[in-house]
Amino acid sequence: MNQILLDTNFITTCVKQKIDFFENLQLMGAQILIPKQVITEIEMIANSKKKLHFREDARLSLALLKQNSFKKIDLGLQDVDKGIKRFAKKNPKVIVATLDKELKDSIQNSKLVIRQKKKLEIV
């Protein structure tokens, strides 16, 4: 069973583009891993003074997380990107779902990306 680690921008972008990533990943037979730091980051966006559409995407993301099952993990660091890099290095078979170019370039693991604003693809 593949394990897929989701990043904040991946979750909020999927929500914004109306991609049901939970269903897609479950159909792939993947176990979804979401760091508690990512959930905290989404909560901070939802309660921030950012533009309304960012806050709404974050609130929808939180509602979606509450409705679905996933494994919550602790990266052990406050800096989410550094924590994901460290976790990916220790777990080379984990697929990392992120849209962050710098993060994608810095890890060797397979990545889950959004193609054509609708399709999820492992590269």
N, CA, C and O atoms as a printed pandas DataFrame, in Angstrom:
     atom_number atom_name residue_name chain_id  residue_number  x_coord  y_coord  z_coord
0              1         N          MET        A               1    0.845   -1.187    0.000
1              2        CA          MET        A               1    0.000    0.000    0.000
2              3         C          MET        A               1    0.887    1.247    0.000
3              4         O          MET        A               1    1.758    1.401    0.857
4              5         N          ASN        A               2    0.658    2.129   -0.965
5              6        CA          ASN        A               2    1.402    3.387   -1.022
6              7         C          ASN        A               2    0.964    4.307    0.108
7              8         O          ASN        A               2   -0.208    4.345    0.483
8              9         N          GLN        A               3    1.924    5.040    0.638
9             10        CA          GLN        A               3    1.625    6.086    1.610
10            11         C          GLN        A               3    1.877    7.417    0.924
11            12         O          GLN        A               3    2.915    7.616    0.293
12            13         N          ILE        A               4    0.913    8.333    1.054
13            14        CA          ILE        A               4    1.036    9.637    0.411
14            15         C          ILE        A               4    0.929   10.718    1.476
15            16         O          ILE        A               4   -0.063   10.810    2.200
16            17         N          LEU        A               5    1.976   11.534    1.554
17            18        CA          LEU        A               5    2.057   12.630    2.518
18            19         C          LEU        A               5    1.567   13.905    1.849
19            20         O          LEU        A               5    2.117   14.320    0.828
20            21         N          LEU        A               6    0.533   14.531    2.416
21            22        CA          LEU        A               6   -0.058   15.723    1.810
22            23         C          LEU        A               6    0.480   17.001    2.447
23            24         O          LEU        A               6    0.612   17.098    3.667
24            25         N          ASP        A               7    0.786   17.974    1.596
25            26        CA          ASP        A               7    1.263   19.287    2.019
26            27         C          ASP        A               7    0.087   20.271    2.003
27            28         O          ASP        A               7   -0.939   20.015    1.373
28            29         N          THR        A               8    0.248   21.374    2.688
29            30        CA          THR        A               8   -0.809   22.381    2.805
30            31         C          THR        A               8   -1.284   22.886    1.446
31            32         O          THR        A               8   -2.484   22.901    1.174
32            33         N          ASN        A               9   -0.349   23.298    0.594
33            34        CA          ASN        A               9   -0.754   23.885   -0.678
34            35         C          ASN        A               9   -1.439   22.869   -1.584
35            36         O          ASN        A               9   -2.287   23.242   -2.394
36            37         N          PHE        A              10   -1.088   21.599   -1.461
37            38        CA          PHE        A              10   -1.745   20.556   -2.246
38            39         C          PHE        A              10   -3.216   20.447   -1.835
39            40         O          PHE        A              10   -4.105   20.407   -2.686
40            41         N          ILE        A              11   -3.460   20.400   -0.536
41            42        CA          ILE        A              11   -4.829   20.261   -0.026
42            43         C          ILE        A              11   -5.678   21.462   -0.429
43            44         O          ILE        A              11   -6.775   21.295   -0.961
44            45         N          THR        A              12   -5.179   22.668   -0.180
45            46        CA          THR        A              12   -5.991   23.862   -0.470
46            47         C          THR        A              12   -6.205   24.057   -1.973
47            48         O          THR        A              12   -7.258   24.539   -2.390
48            49         N          THR        A              13   -5.225   23.689   -2.779
49            50        CA          THR        A              13   -5.380   23.811   -4.233
50            51         C          THR        A              13   -6.400   22.797   -4.746
51            52         O          THR        A              13   -7.214   23.119   -5.612
52            53         N          CYS        A              14   -6.360   21.593   -4.225
53            54        CA          CYS        A              14   -7.363   20.592   -4.622
54            55         C          CYS        A              14   -8.768   21.081   -4.279
55            56         O          CYS        A              14   -9.696   20.916   -5.070
56            57         N          VAL        A              15   -8.922   21.677   -3.107
57            58        CA          VAL        A              15  -10.225   22.203   -2.706
58            59         C          VAL        A              15  -10.650   23.317   -3.658
59            60         O          VAL        A              15  -11.793   23.351   -4.115
60            61         N          LYS        A              16   -9.722   24.226   -3.954
61            62        CA          LYS        A              16  -10.028   25.348   -4.841
62            63         C          LYS        A              16  -10.430   24.862   -6.235
63            64         O          LYS        A              16  -11.330   25.430   -6.854
64            65         N          GLN        A              17   -9.765   23.815   -6.728
65            66        CA          GLN        A              17  -10.034   23.314   -8.076
66            67         C          GLN        A              17  -11.062   22.186   -8.090
67            68         O          GLN        A              17  -11.269   21.533   -9.113
68            69         N          LYS        A              18  -11.709   21.963   -6.931
69            70        CA          LYS        A              18  -12.771   20.966   -6.800
70            71         C          LYS        A              18  -12.320   19.558   -7.200
71            72         O          LYS        A              18  -13.030   18.843   -7.907
72            73         N          ILE        A              19  -11.137   19.178   -6.738
73            74        CA          ILE        A              19  -10.603   17.830   -6.965
74            75         C          ILE        A              19  -10.826   17.038   -5.678
75            76         O          ILE        A              19  -10.347   17.432   -4.614
76            77         N          ASP        A              20  -11.544   15.932   -5.771
77            78        CA          ASP        A              20  -11.777   15.094   -4.592
78            79         C          ASP        A              20  -10.574   14.177   -4.396
79            80         O          ASP        A              20  -10.591   13.015   -4.803
80            81         N          PHE        A              21   -9.542   14.707   -3.775
81            82        CA          PHE        A              21   -8.295   13.952   -3.627
82            83         C          PHE        A              21   -8.458   12.762   -2.692
83            84         O          PHE        A              21   -7.783   11.749   -2.876
84            85         N          PHE        A              22   -9.330   12.853   -1.697
85            86        CA          PHE        A              22   -9.533   11.708   -0.806
86            87         C          PHE        A              22  -10.046   10.511   -1.602
87            88         O          PHE        A              22   -9.522    9.403   -1.479
88            89         N          GLU        A              23  -11.067   10.741   -2.415
89            90        CA          GLU        A              23  -11.624    9.645   -3.216
90            91         C          GLU        A              23  -10.596    9.105   -4.199
91            92         O          GLU        A              23  -10.437    7.891   -4.326
92            93         N          ASN        A              24   -9.899    9.995   -4.894
93            94        CA          ASN        A              24   -8.887    9.570   -5.867
94            95         C          ASN        A              24   -7.790    8.736   -5.217
95            96         O          ASN        A              24   -7.388    7.706   -5.757
96            97         N          LEU        A              25   -7.309    9.173   -4.070
97            98        CA          LEU        A              25   -6.223    8.459   -3.402
98            99         C          LEU        A              25   -6.698    7.128   -2.820
99           100         O          LEU        A              25   -5.946    6.154   -2.801
100          101         N          GLN        A              26   -7.937    7.085   -2.349
101          102        CA          GLN        A              26   -8.473    5.817   -1.843
102          103         C          GLN        A              26   -8.664    4.828   -2.993
103          104         O          GLN        A              26   -8.452    3.628   -2.818
104          105         N          LEU        A              27   -9.061    5.318   -4.160
105          106        CA          LEU        A              27   -9.189    4.444   -5.329
106          107         C          LEU        A              27   -7.832    3.886   -5.747
107          108         O          LEU        A              27   -7.749    2.776   -6.273
108          109         N          MET        A              28   -6.771    4.656   -5.513
109          110        CA          MET        A              28   -5.411    4.195   -5.800
110          111         C          MET        A              28   -4.944    3.181   -4.757
111          112         O          MET        A              28   -3.913    2.533   -4.937
112          113         N          GLY        A              29   -5.701    3.044   -3.667
113          114        CA          GLY        A              29   -5.317    2.140   -2.594
114          115         C          GLY        A              29   -4.231    2.720   -1.707
115          116         O          GLY        A              29   -3.445    1.979   -1.118
116          117         N          ALA        A              30   -4.184    4.036   -1.610
117          118        CA          ALA        A              30   -3.126    4.703   -0.858
118          119         C          ALA        A              30   -3.572    5.032    0.561
119          120         O          ALA        A              30   -4.750    5.281    0.821
120          121         N          GLN        A              31   -2.603    5.026    1.472
121          122        CA          GLN        A              31   -2.846    5.500    2.828
122          123         C          GLN        A              31   -2.462    6.978    2.854
123          124         O          GLN        A              31   -1.358    7.349    2.456
124          125         N          ILE        A              32   -3.378    7.809    3.324
125          126        CA          ILE        A              32   -3.152    9.247    3.346
126          127         C          ILE        A              32   -2.532    9.646    4.684
127          128         O          ILE        A              32   -3.055    9.323    5.751
128          129         N          LEU        A              33   -1.408   10.354    4.601
129          130        CA          LEU        A              33   -0.718   10.874    5.786
130          131         C          LEU        A              33   -0.794   12.392    5.763
131          132         O          LEU        A              33   -0.417   13.024    4.776
132          133         N          ILE        A              34   -1.280   12.973    6.848
133          134        CA          ILE        A              34   -1.310   14.434    6.933
134          135         C          ILE        A              34   -0.651   14.842    8.251
135          136         O          ILE        A              34   -1.114   14.469    9.329
136          137         N          PRO        A              35    0.427   15.605    8.152
137          138        CA          PRO        A              35    1.095   16.066    9.378
138          139         C          PRO        A              35    0.204   17.019   10.172
139          140         O          PRO        A              35   -0.536   17.818    9.598
140          141         N          LYS        A              36    0.287   16.923   11.503
141          142        CA          LYS        A              36   -0.510   17.834   12.330
142          143         C          LYS        A              36   -0.075   19.283   12.095
143          144         O          LYS        A              36   -0.867   20.206   12.283
144          145         N          GLN        A              37    1.184   19.486   11.683
145          146        CA          GLN        A              37    1.667   20.829   11.385
146          147         C          GLN        A              37    0.944   21.409   10.150
147          148         O          GLN        A              37    0.706   22.615   10.078
148          149         N          VAL        A              38    0.602   20.547    9.192
149          150        CA          VAL        A              38   -0.139   20.987    8.007
150          151         C          VAL        A              38   -1.544   21.425    8.417
151          152         O          VAL        A              38   -2.045   22.447    7.947
152          153         N          ILE        A              39   -2.175   20.646    9.295
153          154        CA          ILE        A              39   -3.517   21.004    9.768
154          155         C          ILE        A              39   -3.468   22.341   10.503
155          156         O          ILE        A              39   -4.345   23.185   10.324
156          157         N          THR        A              40   -2.440   22.530   11.329
157          158        CA          THR        A              40   -2.269   23.796   12.049
158          159         C          THR        A              40   -2.081   24.951   11.065
159          160         O          THR        A              40   -2.637   26.031   11.261
160          161         N          GLU        A              41   -1.300   24.723   10.009
161          162        CA          GLU        A              41   -1.070   25.750    8.988
162          163         C          GLU        A              41   -2.386   26.130    8.299
163          164         O          GLU        A              41   -2.642   27.311    8.065
164          165         N          ILE        A              42   -3.212   25.146    7.978
165          166        CA          ILE        A              42   -4.508   25.411    7.333
166          167         C          ILE        A              42   -5.417   26.180    8.291
167          168         O          ILE        A              42   -6.125   27.097    7.873
168          169         N          GLU        A              43   -5.402   25.813    9.573
169          170        CA          GLU        A              43   -6.200   26.541   10.573
170          171         C          GLU        A              43   -5.745   27.996   10.676
171          172         O          GLU        A              43   -6.571   28.897   10.817
172          173         N          MET        A              44   -4.432   28.226   10.605
173          174        CA          MET        A              44   -3.905   29.593   10.674
174          175         C          MET        A              44   -4.368   30.408    9.465
175          176         O          MET        A              44   -4.706   31.583    9.607
176          177         N          ILE        A              45   -4.385   29.799    8.286
177          178        CA          ILE        A              45   -4.850   30.494    7.080
178          179         C          ILE        A              45   -6.336   30.823    7.225
179          180         O          ILE        A              45   -6.767   31.924    6.883
180          181         N          ALA        A              46   -7.117   29.869    7.731
181          182        CA          ALA        A              46   -8.564   30.068    7.882
182          183         C          ALA        A              46   -8.879   31.221    8.832
183          184         O          ALA        A              46   -9.891   31.904    8.673
184          185         N          ASN        A              47   -8.012   31.435    9.818
185          186        CA          ASN        A              47   -8.243   32.486   10.815
186          187         C          ASN        A              47   -7.397   33.734   10.578
187          188         O          ASN        A              47   -7.335   34.616   11.435
188          189         N          SER        A              48   -6.753   33.809    9.427
189          190        CA          SER        A              48   -5.849   34.927    9.163
190          191         C          SER        A              48   -6.590   36.116    8.565
191          192         O          SER        A              48   -7.814   36.102    8.437
192          193         N          LYS        A              49   -5.839   37.127    8.207
193          194        CA          LYS        A              49   -6.400   38.299    7.548
194          195         C          LYS        A              49   -6.088   38.274    6.055
195          196         O          LYS        A              49   -6.123   39.309    5.390
196          197         N          LYS        A              50   -5.781   37.083    5.532
197          198        CA          LYS        A              50   -5.513   36.952    4.098
198          199         C          LYS        A              50   -6.803   37.210    3.330
199          200         O          LYS        A              50   -7.876   37.356    3.915
200          201         N          LYS        A              51   -6.677   37.262    2.027
201          202        CA          LYS        A              51   -7.851   37.498    1.191
202          203         C          LYS        A              51   -8.913   36.450    1.481
203          204         O          LYS        A              51   -8.609   35.312    1.837
204          205         N          LEU        A              52  -10.163   36.860    1.320
205          206        CA          LEU        A              52  -11.305   36.027    1.665
206          207         C          LEU        A              52  -11.267   34.662    0.983
207          208         O          LEU        A              52  -11.577   33.653    1.617
208          209         N          HIS        A              53  -10.891   34.610   -0.300
209          210        CA          HIS        A              53  -10.913   33.318   -0.999
210          211         C          HIS        A              53   -9.895   32.341   -0.421
211          212         O          HIS        A              53  -10.135   31.134   -0.433
212          213         N          PHE        A              54   -8.755   32.836    0.089
213          214        CA          PHE        A              54   -7.783   31.955    0.744
214          215         C          PHE        A              54   -8.374   31.387    2.039
215          216         O          PHE        A              54   -8.239   30.198    2.328
216          217         N          ARG        A              55   -9.031   32.257    2.811
217          218        CA          ARG        A              55   -9.639   31.814    4.070
218          219         C          ARG        A              55  -10.746   30.805    3.806
219          220         O          ARG        A              55  -10.869   29.814    4.526
220          221         N          GLU        A              56  -11.557   31.052    2.772
221          222        CA          GLU        A              56  -12.649   30.123    2.446
222          223         C          GLU        A              56  -12.101   28.768    1.997
223          224         O          GLU        A              56  -12.620   27.726    2.399
224          225         N          ASP        A              57  -11.057   28.776    1.168
225          226        CA          ASP        A              57  -10.432   27.514    0.743
226          227         C          ASP        A              57   -9.921   26.742    1.959
227          228         O          ASP        A              57  -10.067   25.522    2.035
228          229         N          ALA        A              58   -9.320   27.461    2.907
229          230        CA          ALA        A              58   -8.787   26.819    4.105
230          231         C          ALA        A              58   -9.920   26.252    4.960
231          232         O          ALA        A              58   -9.796   25.149    5.494
232          233         N          ARG        A              59  -11.017   26.989    5.096
233          234        CA          ARG        A              59  -12.150   26.485    5.887
234          235         C          ARG        A              59  -12.768   25.254    5.241
235          236         O          ARG        A              59  -13.121   24.299    5.932
236          237         N          LEU        A              60  -12.901   25.271    3.926
237          238        CA          LEU        A              60  -13.418   24.097    3.218
238          239         C          LEU        A              60  -12.468   22.916    3.384
239          240         O          LEU        A              60  -12.909   21.778    3.545
240          241         N          SER        A              61  -11.169   23.187    3.345
241          242        CA          SER        A              61  -10.170   22.134    3.534
242          243         C          SER        A              61  -10.322   21.492    4.908
243          244         O          SER        A              61  -10.275   20.268    5.030
244          245         N          LEU        A              62  -10.503   22.311    5.941
245          246        CA          LEU        A              62  -10.668   21.782    7.296
246          247         C          LEU        A              62  -11.935   20.938    7.407
247          248         O          LEU        A              62  -11.930   19.884    8.044
248          249         N          ALA        A              63  -13.023   21.402    6.784
249          250        CA          ALA        A              63  -14.274   20.635    6.805
250          251         C          ALA        A              63  -14.081   19.287    6.114
251          252         O          ALA        A              63  -14.579   18.264    6.584
252          253         N          LEU        A              64  -13.360   19.293    5.006
253          254        CA          LEU        A              64  -13.092   18.059    4.264
254          255         C          LEU        A              64  -12.250   17.097    5.093
255          256         O          LEU        A              64  -12.491   15.890    5.081
256          257         N          LEU        A              65  -11.265   17.625    5.812
257          258        CA          LEU        A              65  -10.415   16.777    6.652
258          259         C          LEU        A              65  -11.232   16.128    7.768
259          260         O          LEU        A              65  -10.991   14.974    8.124
260          261         N          LYS        A              66  -12.197   16.866    8.320
261          262        CA          LYS        A              66  -13.018   16.314    9.395
262          263         C          LYS        A              66  -13.931   15.196    8.893
263          264         O          LYS        A              66  -14.291   14.299    9.656
264          265         N          GLN        A              67  -14.305   15.247    7.621
265          266        CA          GLN        A              67  -15.243   14.258    7.051
266          267         C          GLN        A              67  -14.552   12.971    6.611
267          268         O          GLN        A              67  -15.217   11.950    6.433
268          269         N          ASN        A              68  -13.262   12.996    6.435
269          270        CA          ASN        A              68  -12.557   11.855    5.867
270          271         C          ASN        A              68  -11.539   11.282    6.851
271          272         O          ASN        A              68  -11.114   11.945    7.797
272          273         N          SER        A              69  -11.166   10.031    6.597
273          274        CA          SER        A              69  -10.194    9.393    7.479
274          275         C          SER        A              69   -8.800    9.437    6.849
275          276         O          SER        A              69   -8.633    9.278    5.640
276          277         N          PHE        A              70   -7.828    9.654    7.698
277          278        CA          PHE        A              70   -6.428    9.697    7.287
278          279         C          PHE        A              70   -5.586    9.472    8.526
279          280         O          PHE        A              70   -6.089    9.524    9.649
280          281         N          LYS        A              71   -4.310    9.222    8.321
281          282        CA          LYS        A              71   -3.395    9.027    9.449
282          283         C          LYS        A              71   -2.692   10.351    9.734
283          284         O          LYS        A              71   -2.031   10.921    8.865
284          285         N          LYS        A              72   -2.845   10.822   10.955
285          286        CA          LYS        A              72   -2.197   12.065   11.365
286          287         C          LYS        A              72   -0.810   11.724   11.895
287          288         O          LYS        A              72   -0.661   10.838   12.737
288          289         N          ILE        A              73    0.198   12.425   11.402
289          290        CA          ILE        A              73    1.571   12.190   11.848
290          291         C          ILE        A              73    2.157   13.480   12.410
291          292         O          ILE        A              73    1.630   14.569   12.178
292          293         N          ASP        A              74    3.240   13.345   13.142
293          294        CA          ASP        A              74    3.935   14.504   13.698
294          295         C          ASP        A              74    5.317   14.570   13.062
295          296         O          ASP        A              74    6.098   13.623   13.162
296          297         N          LEU        A              75    5.619   15.684   12.412
297          298        CA          LEU        A              75    6.910   15.847   11.748
298          299         C          LEU        A              75    8.020   16.186   12.743
299          300         O          LEU        A              75    9.201   16.047   12.425
300          301         N          GLY        A              76    7.651   16.625   13.931
301          302        CA          GLY        A              76    8.645   16.929   14.945
302          303         C          GLY        A              76    9.288   18.302   14.787
303          304         O          GLY        A              76   10.138   18.684   15.591
304          305         N          LEU        A              77    8.896   19.034   13.774
305          306        CA          LEU        A              77    9.425   20.384   13.542
306          307         C          LEU        A              77    8.276   21.341   13.280
307          308         O          LEU        A              77    7.234   20.939   12.763
308          309         N          GLN        A              78    8.460   22.593   13.631
309          310        CA          GLN        A              78    7.445   23.593   13.329
310          311         C          GLN        A              78    7.459   23.963   11.842
311          312         O          GLN        A              78    6.408   24.211   11.251
312          313         N          ASP        A              79    8.647   23.998   11.246
313          314        CA          ASP        A              79    8.787   24.324    9.826
314          315         C          ASP        A              79    8.309   23.115    9.016
315          316         O          ASP        A              79    8.969   22.076    8.984
316          317         N          VAL        A              80    7.164   23.265    8.368
317          318        CA          VAL        A              80    6.529   22.143    7.674
318          319         C          VAL        A              80    7.406   21.606    6.546
319          320         O          VAL        A              80    7.582   20.393    6.428
320          321         N          ASP        A              81    7.954   22.487    5.721
321          322        CA          ASP        A              81    8.763   22.027    4.588
322          323         C          ASP        A              81    9.991   21.249    5.049
323          324         O          ASP        A              81   10.312   20.206    4.479
324          325         N          LYS        A              82   10.682   21.746    6.076
325          326        CA          LYS        A              82   11.852   21.033    6.599
326          327         C          LYS        A              82   11.431   19.678    7.169
327          328         O          LYS        A              82   12.127   18.678    6.998
328          329         N          GLY        A              83   10.291   19.659    7.843
329          330        CA          GLY        A              83    9.785   18.412    8.414
330          331         C          GLY        A              83    9.436   17.403    7.330
331          332         O          GLY        A              83    9.712   16.212    7.473
332          333         N          ILE        A              84    8.830   17.879    6.245
333          334        CA          ILE        A              84    8.485   16.982    5.131
334          335         C          ILE        A              84    9.755   16.450    4.481
335          336         O          ILE        A              84    9.837   15.267    4.150
336          337         N          LYS        A              85   10.741   17.316    4.298
337          338        CA          LYS        A              85   12.016   16.867    3.708
338          339         C          LYS        A              85   12.642   15.768    4.559
339          340         O          LYS        A              85   13.088   14.747    4.035
340          341         N          ARG        A              86   12.674   15.979    5.868
341          342        CA          ARG        A              86   13.283   15.006    6.776
342          343         C          ARG        A              86   12.493   13.695    6.772
343          344         O          ARG        A              86   13.081   12.614    6.730
344          345         N          PHE        A              87   11.154   13.794    6.816
345          346        CA          PHE        A              87   10.305   12.599    6.808
346          347         C          PHE        A              87   10.482   11.832    5.503
347          348         O          PHE        A              87   10.566   10.604    5.512
348          349         N          ALA        A              88   10.539   12.544    4.386
349          350        CA          ALA        A              88   10.702   11.908    3.072
350          351         C          ALA        A              88   12.055   11.205    2.972
351          352         O          ALA        A              88   12.159   10.122    2.396
352          353         N          LYS        A              89   13.079   11.823    3.533
353          354        CA          LYS        A              89   14.415   11.209    3.490
354          355         C          LYS        A              89   14.453    9.913    4.303
355          356         O          LYS        A              89   15.077    8.934    3.895
356          357         N          LYS        A              90   13.775    9.918    5.464
357          358        CA          LYS        A              90   13.738    8.728    6.314
358          359         C          LYS        A              90   12.820    7.641    5.740
359          360         O          LYS        A              90   12.998    6.459    6.037
360          361         N          ASN        A              91   11.847    8.036    4.924
361          362        CA          ASN        A              91   10.865    7.109    4.360
362          363         C          ASN        A              91   10.846    7.244    2.844
363          364         O          ASN        A              91    9.938    7.869    2.296
364          365         N          PRO        A              92   11.831    6.670    2.154
365          366        CA          PRO        A              92   11.979    6.892    0.707
366          367         C          PRO        A              92   10.830    6.372   -0.152
367          368         O          PRO        A              92   10.706    6.762   -1.313
368          369         N          LYS        A              93    9.988    5.496    0.398
369          370        CA          LYS        A              93    8.866    4.977   -0.391
370          371         C          LYS        A              93    7.622    5.857   -0.293
371          372         O          LYS        A              93    6.663    5.662   -1.039
372          373         N          VAL        A              94    7.635    6.824    0.624
373          374        CA          VAL        A              94    6.493    7.719    0.778
374          375         C          VAL        A              94    6.413    8.646   -0.436
375          376         O          VAL        A              94    7.421    9.190   -0.885
376          377         N          ILE        A              95    5.207    8.814   -0.951
377          378        CA          ILE        A              95    4.965    9.737   -2.062
378          379         C          ILE        A              95    4.569   11.074   -1.443
379          380         O          ILE        A              95    3.719   11.117   -0.554
380          381         N          VAL        A              96    5.174   12.156   -1.904
381          382        CA          VAL        A              96    4.908   13.478   -1.341
382          383         C          VAL        A              96    4.006   14.258   -2.300
383          384         O          VAL        A              96    4.334   14.443   -3.472
384          385         N          ALA        A              97    2.866   14.708   -1.779
385          386        CA          ALA        A              97    1.919   15.494   -2.569
386          387         C          ALA        A              97    2.122   16.964   -2.229
387          388         O          ALA        A              97    1.700   17.431   -1.172
388          389         N          THR        A              98    2.770   17.684   -3.133
389          390        CA          THR        A              98    3.028   19.105   -2.917
390          391         C          THR        A              98    3.079   19.820   -4.259
391          392         O          THR        A              98    3.346   19.211   -5.295
392          393         N          LEU        A              99    2.820   21.107   -4.223
393          394        CA          LEU        A              99    2.941   21.939   -5.419
394          395         C          LEU        A              99    4.102   22.909   -5.274
395          396         O          LEU        A              99    4.364   23.712   -6.170
396          397         N          ASP        A             100    4.791   22.836   -4.154
397          398        CA          ASP        A             100    5.913   23.714   -3.842
398          399         C          ASP        A             100    7.141   23.284   -4.652
399          400         O          ASP        A             100    7.727   22.234   -4.390
400          401         N          LYS        A             101    7.523   24.101   -5.634
401          402        CA          LYS        A             101    8.621   23.743   -6.537
402          403         C          LYS        A             101    9.920   23.481   -5.779
403          404         O          LYS        A             101   10.624   22.511   -6.061
404          405         N          GLU        A             102   10.231   24.334   -4.831
405          406        CA          GLU        A             102   11.469   24.181   -4.055
406          407         C          GLU        A             102   11.467   22.861   -3.279
407          408         O          GLU        A             102   12.482   22.166   -3.222
408          409         N          LEU        A             103   10.333   22.526   -2.690
409          410        CA          LEU        A             103   10.222   21.281   -1.947
410          411         C          LEU        A             103   10.321   20.078   -2.891
411          412         O          LEU        A             103   11.003   19.100   -2.585
412          413         N          LYS        A             104    9.641   20.154   -4.031
413          414        CA          LYS        A             104    9.692   19.053   -5.009
414          415         C          LYS        A             104   11.120   18.809   -5.480
415          416         O          LYS        A             104   11.550   17.663   -5.613
416          417         N          ASP        A             105   11.850   19.887   -5.731
417          418        CA          ASP        A             105   13.218   19.762   -6.226
418          419         C          ASP        A             105   14.179   19.225   -5.163
419          420         O          ASP        A             105   15.214   18.650   -5.498
420          421         N          SER        A             106   13.841   19.412   -3.885
421          422        CA          SER        A             106   14.779   19.051   -2.822
422          423         C          SER        A             106   14.598   17.624   -2.303
423          424         O          SER        A             106   15.403   17.162   -1.494
424          425         N          ILE        A             107   13.558   16.919   -2.754
425          426        CA          ILE        A             107   13.368   15.544   -2.286
426          427         C          ILE        A             107   13.476   14.560   -3.447
427          428         O          ILE        A             107   13.166   14.886   -4.593
428          429         N          GLN        A             108   13.919   13.359   -3.125
429          430        CA          GLN        A             108   14.118   12.324   -4.135
430          431         C          GLN        A             108   12.888   11.438   -4.317
431          432         O          GLN        A             108   12.790   10.719   -5.312
432          433         N          ASN        A             109   11.958   11.479   -3.377
433          434        CA          ASN        A             109   10.785   10.608   -3.402
434          435         C          ASN        A             109    9.918   10.891   -4.628
435          436         O          ASN        A             109   10.047   11.927   -5.280
436          437         N          SER        A             110    9.030    9.935   -4.920
437          438        CA          SER        A             110    8.016   10.183   -5.945
438          439         C          SER        A             110    7.110   11.301   -5.453
439          440         O          SER        A             110    6.959   11.510   -4.249
440          441         N          LYS        A             111    6.511   12.015   -6.392
441          442        CA          LYS        A             111    5.653   13.135   -6.029
442          443         C          LYS        A             111    4.276   12.957   -6.662
443          444         O          LYS        A             111    4.145   12.405   -7.754
444          445         N          LEU        A             112    3.264   13.431   -5.962
445          446        CA          LEU        A             112    1.904   13.458   -6.495
446          447         C          LEU        A             112    1.618   14.895   -6.879
447          448         O          LEU        A             112    1.707   15.797   -6.046
448          449         N          VAL        A             113    1.274   15.110   -8.144
449          450        CA          VAL        A             113    1.047   16.470   -8.642
450          451         C          VAL        A             113   -0.325   16.547   -9.302
451          452         O          VAL        A             113   -0.955   15.530   -9.591
452          453         N          ILE        A             114   -0.767   17.777   -9.532
453          454        CA          ILE        A             114   -2.030   18.024  -10.228
454          455         C          ILE        A             114   -1.694   18.359  -11.676
455          456         O          ILE        A             114   -0.895   19.256  -11.943
456          457         N          ARG        A             115   -2.299   17.642  -12.597
457          458        CA          ARG        A             115   -2.106   17.886  -14.025
458          459         C          ARG        A             115   -3.397   18.432  -14.619
459          460         O          ARG        A             115   -4.485   17.966  -14.281
460          461         N          GLN        A             116   -3.281   19.396  -15.483
461          462        CA          GLN        A             116   -4.411   19.978  -16.214
462          463         C          GLN        A             116   -5.541   20.409  -15.280
463          464         O          GLN        A             116   -6.709   20.355  -15.663
464          465         N          LYS        A             117   -5.213   20.829  -14.076
465          466        CA          LYS        A             117   -6.133   21.344  -13.066
466          467         C          LYS        A             117   -7.221   20.366  -12.638
467          468         O          LYS        A             117   -8.172   20.769  -11.968
468          469         N          LYS        A             118   -7.105   19.094  -13.006
469          470        CA          LYS        A             118   -8.134   18.128  -12.622
470          471         C          LYS        A             118   -7.609   16.739  -12.281
471          472         O          LYS        A             118   -8.255   16.004  -11.534
472          473         N          LYS        A             119   -6.451   16.368  -12.817
473          474        CA          LYS        A             119   -5.956   15.000  -12.670
474          475         C          LYS        A             119   -4.808   14.934  -11.668
475          476         O          LYS        A             119   -3.931   15.797  -11.643
476          477         N          LEU        A             120   -4.836   13.889  -10.846
477          478        CA          LEU        A             120   -3.725   13.636   -9.938
478          479         C          LEU        A             120   -2.812   12.603  -10.588
479          480         O          LEU        A             120   -3.271   11.590  -11.116
480          481         N          GLU        A             121   -1.513   12.878  -10.540
481          482        CA          GLU        A             121   -0.565   11.994  -11.198
482          483         C          GLU        A             121    0.693   11.864  -10.363
483          484         O          GLU        A             121    1.203   12.846   -9.825
484          485         N          ILE        A             122    1.192   10.624  -10.259
485          486        CA          ILE        A             122    2.445   10.370   -9.539
486          487         C          ILE        A             122    3.594   10.460  -10.537
487          488         O          ILE        A             122    3.590    9.801  -11.577
488          489         N          VAL        A             123    4.572   11.289  -10.199
489          490        CA          VAL        A             123    5.748   11.454  -11.081
490          491         C          VAL        A             123    7.021   11.131  -10.322
491          492         O          VAL        A             123    8.113   11.210  -10.886
